[in-house]
Amino acid sequence: MSQTLEEVIELSPSELLDFCGRNDCRIRELESQFQVRIVPRGNTLKLLGPAEAVARARRLIDDLLDFSRNHNGLNRQQFRYAVESLKTDRSEDLKSLFSSHVTVPLLKRCVAPMTAGQKRYIDAIHSTDIVFGIGPAGTGKTYLAMAMAVSCLTSGHVRRIVLVRPAVEAGEKLGFLPGDIAAKFDPYVRPLYDALHDMIEPESIKEMLENGIVEIAPLAFMRGRTLNSAFVILDEAQNSSIEQMKMFLTRLGFDSKAVVTGDITQIDLPAGKESGLIHVRSVLAGISGIEFVYFDQKDVVRHELVQKIVQAYEQADRNGAAAAGLPTEQSAQNEATEFPADKKS
């Protein structure tokens, strides 16, 4: 029979209110995850339960309080990820994870990774010139790449940002679109604009676009170009062909970085056309200076239901393929662990 332990943690009144959450929702989650009883009283939290469970809960609470005190609070995603990390015994340094950030000076704010996968992604972009971020929707692939691009631009490491995307519809035909090439391409690059507007003031974005400091271009129009001193992002790369992927990667010039993002479970290419993002993983495996970072449902940082939706679709994909005796797109992604390049990330 395990020994019962009681521990008391002291907090300030404001910390107690912030940490417990609305209607003590965070306390209830900790109690259910660690099988301990947590009683908020005055300026203290009293932990009651089996010694091992209390010790685990205490360690997590100490880490979260330490981070919260140094960073003016703790958001919901950081709390959820920390609980899940400790519950599953993932050996992660939560203080180091949550303390990492990308500075976006134009808005005087920082963009911080929310998961270990996101931190690996940011570290890879810092240390290498070509990075592939592969994983499901909502994992921050494009958003973090944009934050890094803006940071590199404002710090003078590059002179411009080039945002590239294949002009491939996601399941339905848009037909003829009026206007010049910029207007026709606008629906395809709206997610890139959304991320850009989150980090740069609207007046500055307009000026940067007019001066060519920020350029948004269809992938098909990249042939023949050489991009020097540029931070280049290829978004939705799963919809690039093998030829387009090769063409894009060979555009990189001096003092430039390229980040390629995509989700190989959401390919909109015509039937029989192989994705350049799937093909490139084996072609570039083991090349120094190129990193592959893979995300999964644990890295989803949108609404918590998005994580459940990703899991449900993955399970349905596995079930359908098992019934038909076929490999799944998810199993193709899992095979990435066989490539030497992935071991770096």
C-alpha positions as CSV (number, residue, x, y, z in Angstrom):
1,M,0.0,0.0,0.0
2,S,1.5,3.3,-1.0
3,Q,2.2,6.0,1.6
4,T,-0.1,9.0,1.7
5,L,1.7,12.4,1.5
6,E,0.7,15.9,2.1
7,E,2.5,18.9,0.6
8,V,1.8,22.7,0.8
9,I,2.7,25.2,-1.9
10,E,2.6,28.9,-1.1
11,L,1.4,31.4,-3.8
12,S,0.5,35.1,-3.9
13,P,-3.3,35.8,-4.1
14,S,-3.0,36.8,-7.8
15,E,-0.9,33.7,-8.6
16,L,-3.5,31.4,-6.9
17,L,-6.3,32.9,-9.0
18,D,-4.3,32.7,-12.3
19,F,-3.0,29.2,-11.6
20,C,-6.3,27.6,-10.6
21,G,-8.1,28.9,-13.7
22,R,-11.8,29.7,-14.1
23,N,-13.9,27.6,-11.7
24,D,-10.7,25.8,-10.6
25,C,-10.6,24.0,-14.0
26,R,-6.8,23.6,-13.9
27,I,-7.0,22.1,-10.4
28,R,-9.6,19.6,-11.5
29,E,-7.4,18.6,-14.5
30,L,-4.4,18.1,-12.3
31,E,-6.4,16.0,-9.9
32,S,-7.7,13.7,-12.6
33,Q,-4.4,13.3,-14.3
34,F,-2.3,12.6,-11.2
35,Q,-4.8,11.0,-8.9
36,V,-4.2,13.6,-6.2
37,R,-6.4,15.9,-4.3
38,I,-5.6,19.6,-4.5
39,V,-7.2,22.0,-2.1
40,P,-6.7,25.8,-2.6
41,R,-6.9,27.6,0.7
42,G,-6.0,31.2,1.3
43,N,-2.6,31.7,-0.5
44,T,-1.7,28.0,-0.6
45,L,-2.3,24.8,-2.5
46,K,-2.5,21.6,-0.4
47,L,-1.6,18.4,-2.3
48,L,-2.9,15.1,-0.8
49,G,-2.4,11.6,-2.1
50,P,0.0,8.7,-2.8
51,A,3.6,9.9,-2.3
52,E,4.7,9.3,-5.9
53,A,1.6,11.0,-7.4
54,V,2.1,14.0,-5.1
55,A,5.8,14.3,-6.0
56,R,5.0,14.3,-9.7
57,A,2.2,16.9,-9.3
58,R,4.5,19.0,-7.1
59,R,7.3,18.9,-9.7
60,L,5.0,20.0,-12.5
61,I,3.4,22.8,-10.4
62,D,6.8,24.1,-9.3
63,D,7.9,24.2,-13.0
64,L,4.7,26.0,-14.1
65,L,4.8,28.5,-11.3
66,D,8.5,29.3,-12.0
67,F,7.7,29.9,-15.7
68,S,4.6,31.9,-14.9
69,R,6.5,34.2,-12.5
70,N,9.2,34.9,-15.1
71,H,6.9,35.3,-18.1
72,N,3.9,37.2,-16.7
73,G,1.5,34.2,-16.7
74,L,0.9,30.8,-18.3
75,N,-1.5,30.3,-21.2
76,R,-3.8,27.4,-21.6
77,Q,-1.8,25.6,-24.3
78,Q,1.4,25.7,-22.2
79,F,-0.5,24.3,-19.2
80,R,-2.0,21.5,-21.2
81,Y,1.2,20.5,-22.9
82,A,3.1,20.5,-19.6
83,V,0.6,18.2,-18.0
84,E,0.6,15.8,-20.9
85,S,4.4,15.8,-21.0
86,L,4.8,14.8,-17.4
87,K,1.9,12.4,-17.5
88,T,3.5,10.4,-20.4
89,D,7.0,10.6,-18.9
90,R,8.4,12.5,-21.9
91,S,11.9,13.6,-20.8
92,E,11.6,17.3,-21.7
93,D,13.0,20.4,-20.1
94,L,9.8,22.4,-19.8
95,K,11.6,25.5,-18.5
96,S,13.9,25.5,-21.5
97,L,11.0,24.8,-23.9
98,F,8.7,27.5,-22.7
99,S,11.5,30.0,-22.3
100,S,12.5,29.8,-26.0
101,H,11.1,32.6,-28.2
102,V,11.4,34.3,-31.5
103,T,11.5,38.1,-31.3
104,V,9.2,40.0,-33.7
105,P,10.4,43.6,-33.1
106,L,7.9,45.4,-35.2
107,L,5.1,44.5,-32.8
108,K,7.5,44.4,-29.8
109,R,6.4,40.9,-29.0
110,C,7.8,37.4,-28.9
111,V,6.5,34.2,-30.6
112,A,7.2,31.2,-28.4
113,P,7.2,27.4,-29.2
114,M,4.4,25.6,-27.3
115,T,5.7,22.0,-27.8
116,A,9.0,20.2,-28.0
117,G,8.4,19.6,-31.7
118,Q,8.0,23.3,-32.3
119,K,11.2,24.0,-30.3
120,R,13.2,21.5,-32.5
121,Y,11.7,23.3,-35.6
122,I,12.9,26.7,-34.4
123,D,16.3,25.4,-33.4
124,A,16.7,23.8,-36.8
125,I,15.8,27.0,-38.6
126,H,18.4,28.8,-36.5
127,S,21.2,26.3,-37.2
128,T,20.6,25.2,-40.8
129,D,19.8,26.9,-44.2
130,I,17.1,24.4,-45.4
131,V,14.5,23.1,-43.1
132,F,11.5,20.9,-43.9
133,G,8.6,21.1,-41.4
134,I,6.2,18.1,-42.1
135,G,3.0,17.4,-40.1
136,P,-0.7,17.9,-39.7
137,A,-2.7,21.2,-39.6
138,G,-2.4,23.3,-36.6
139,T,1.1,22.5,-35.6
140,G,2.5,26.0,-36.3
141,K,4.6,25.0,-39.3
142,T,3.8,28.1,-41.3
143,Y,3.3,30.5,-38.4
144,L,6.7,29.8,-36.8
145,A,8.5,29.9,-40.1
146,M,6.9,33.4,-40.7
147,A,8.0,34.5,-37.3
148,M,11.5,33.4,-38.0
149,A,11.4,35.2,-41.4
150,V,10.3,38.5,-39.8
151,S,12.9,38.2,-37.1
152,C,15.7,37.6,-39.6
153,L,14.5,40.5,-41.7
154,T,14.3,43.0,-38.9
155,S,17.6,41.9,-37.4
156,G,19.3,42.4,-40.8
157,H,20.2,38.8,-41.4
158,V,18.3,38.9,-44.7
159,R,17.1,41.7,-47.0
160,R,13.7,40.3,-48.0
161,I,11.1,37.6,-47.4
162,V,9.8,35.5,-50.3
163,L,6.6,33.5,-49.7
164,V,5.9,30.8,-52.2
165,R,2.9,28.4,-52.6
166,P,1.7,26.1,-55.3
167,A,-1.5,27.2,-57.0
168,V,-3.4,24.0,-56.3
169,E,-7.1,24.0,-55.2
170,A,-8.0,22.0,-52.1
171,G,-10.7,19.7,-53.5
172,E,-12.7,22.2,-55.6
173,K,-12.1,24.3,-58.7
174,L,-12.1,28.1,-58.3
175,G,-12.5,28.7,-62.0
176,F,-11.5,32.0,-63.5
177,L,-10.5,34.7,-61.1
178,P,-10.5,38.4,-62.1
179,G,-7.6,40.9,-61.7
180,D,-3.9,40.8,-62.1
181,I,-1.6,37.9,-61.1
182,A,-1.6,39.2,-57.5
183,A,-5.4,39.2,-57.3
184,K,-5.7,35.8,-58.9
185,F,-3.1,34.3,-56.5
186,D,-4.5,36.0,-53.4
187,P,-6.9,33.1,-52.3
188,Y,-4.0,30.6,-52.3
189,V,-1.8,32.7,-50.1
190,R,-4.4,34.1,-47.6
191,P,-2.9,31.9,-44.7
192,L,0.5,33.6,-45.3
193,Y,-1.1,37.0,-45.2
194,D,-2.9,36.1,-41.9
195,A,0.4,35.1,-40.3
196,L,2.1,38.2,-41.7
197,H,-0.6,40.5,-40.3
198,D,-0.2,38.9,-36.9
199,M,3.4,40.1,-36.7
200,I,3.7,43.3,-38.7
201,E,1.6,46.4,-38.7
202,P,-0.7,46.7,-41.7
203,E,0.9,50.0,-42.9
204,S,4.4,48.4,-42.9
205,I,3.1,45.3,-44.8
206,K,1.8,47.5,-47.6
207,E,5.0,49.4,-47.8
208,M,7.1,46.2,-47.8
209,L,5.0,44.6,-50.5
210,E,5.3,47.7,-52.7
211,N,9.1,47.9,-52.2
212,G,9.6,44.2,-52.8
213,I,10.9,43.6,-49.3
214,V,8.1,41.0,-48.9
215,E,7.2,39.1,-52.1
216,I,4.4,36.5,-52.5
217,A,4.8,34.3,-55.6
218,P,3.3,31.2,-57.2
219,L,5.7,28.3,-57.2
220,A,5.4,27.9,-61.0
221,F,6.9,31.4,-61.4
222,M,10.2,30.7,-59.5
223,R,12.0,29.1,-62.4
224,G,15.2,30.9,-63.5
225,R,15.5,33.0,-60.3
226,T,18.3,33.1,-57.8
227,L,17.3,34.3,-54.3
228,N,20.2,36.0,-52.4
229,S,19.9,37.3,-48.9
230,A,16.3,36.1,-48.7
231,F,14.2,34.1,-46.2
232,V,12.1,31.9,-48.5
233,I,9.1,29.9,-47.3
234,L,7.4,27.3,-49.5
235,D,4.1,26.6,-47.9
236,E,1.7,23.7,-48.7
237,A,4.7,21.9,-50.3
238,Q,2.8,18.6,-50.4
239,N,1.1,20.0,-53.5
240,S,4.4,20.5,-55.4
241,S,5.5,18.1,-58.0
242,I,8.9,16.4,-57.9
243,E,10.2,18.8,-60.7
244,Q,8.8,21.8,-58.9
245,M,10.5,20.8,-55.6
246,K,13.8,20.4,-57.3
247,M,13.4,23.7,-59.1
248,F,12.5,25.5,-55.8
249,L,15.4,24.1,-53.8
250,T,17.9,25.1,-56.4
251,R,16.8,28.8,-56.3
252,L,18.6,29.4,-53.0
253,G,21.4,31.9,-53.3
254,F,24.0,33.3,-50.9
255,D,23.0,34.3,-47.3
256,S,19.6,32.8,-47.7
257,K,17.4,30.4,-45.8
258,A,14.6,28.2,-47.0
259,V,11.8,26.6,-45.0
260,V,9.5,24.1,-46.7
261,T,6.2,23.2,-44.9
262,G,3.5,20.7,-45.7
263,D,1.2,18.0,-44.6
264,I,1.6,14.7,-46.6
265,T,-1.8,13.5,-45.5
266,Q,-3.5,16.4,-47.4
267,I,-2.3,16.1,-51.0
268,D,-4.4,17.8,-53.6
269,L,-2.4,16.9,-56.7
270,P,-4.1,15.0,-59.6
271,A,-4.2,11.2,-59.2
272,G,-1.0,9.6,-60.3
273,K,1.1,12.7,-59.6
274,E,3.7,12.1,-56.9
275,S,4.2,14.7,-54.3
276,G,7.6,16.4,-54.3
277,L,7.5,16.7,-50.5
278,I,7.2,12.9,-50.2
279,H,9.9,12.2,-52.8
280,V,12.4,14.8,-51.4
281,R,12.7,13.0,-48.0
282,S,14.6,10.1,-49.4
283,V,16.6,12.1,-52.0
284,L,18.0,14.6,-49.4
285,A,18.4,12.2,-46.5
286,G,21.7,12.6,-44.7
287,I,22.8,15.8,-46.4
288,S,24.6,18.1,-43.9
289,G,22.8,21.5,-43.6
290,I,19.4,20.2,-44.3
291,E,17.0,19.3,-41.5
292,F,13.7,17.4,-41.5
293,V,11.4,18.1,-38.5
294,Y,8.3,16.0,-38.1
295,F,5.2,17.1,-36.1
296,D,2.3,15.0,-34.9
297,Q,-1.0,15.5,-33.1
298,K,0.9,16.3,-29.8
299,D,2.1,19.5,-31.5
300,V,-1.3,20.8,-32.5
301,V,-1.7,24.2,-30.9
302,R,-5.1,25.3,-32.2
303,H,-8.4,24.6,-30.4
304,E,-8.0,21.4,-28.5
305,L,-10.7,19.8,-30.7
306,V,-8.4,20.1,-33.7
307,Q,-6.0,17.7,-32.0
308,K,-8.9,15.2,-31.5
309,I,-9.9,15.7,-35.2
310,V,-6.4,14.9,-36.4
311,Q,-6.3,11.8,-34.2
312,A,-9.7,10.7,-35.5
313,Y,-8.8,11.1,-39.1
314,E,-5.5,9.2,-38.6
315,Q,-7.3,6.4,-37.0
316,A,-9.9,6.2,-39.8
317,D,-7.1,6.2,-42.3
318,R,-5.4,3.3,-40.5
319,N,-8.6,1.4,-40.2
320,G,-9.6,1.8,-43.9
321,A,-6.1,0.9,-45.1
322,A,-5.9,-2.2,-42.8
323,A,-9.3,-3.4,-44.2
324,A,-8.0,-3.0,-47.8
325,G,-4.5,-4.3,-47.0
326,L,-2.9,-1.1,-48.2
327,P,-0.3,1.2,-46.6
328,T,-1.6,4.5,-45.2
329,E,-0.3,8.1,-45.8
330,Q,0.4,8.2,-42.1
331,S,2.5,5.1,-42.3
332,A,4.4,6.8,-45.1
333,Q,5.1,9.6,-42.7
334,N,6.1,7.3,-40.0
335,E,8.6,5.7,-42.4
336,A,10.5,8.9,-42.2
337,T,12.2,7.6,-39.1
338,E,14.2,5.3,-41.4
339,F,15.9,8.3,-43.0
340,P,19.2,9.4,-41.5
341,A,18.3,13.1,-42.0
342,D,15.4,12.8,-39.5
343,K,17.7,11.7,-36.7
344,K,19.1,15.3,-36.5
345,S,15.7,16.7,-35.5
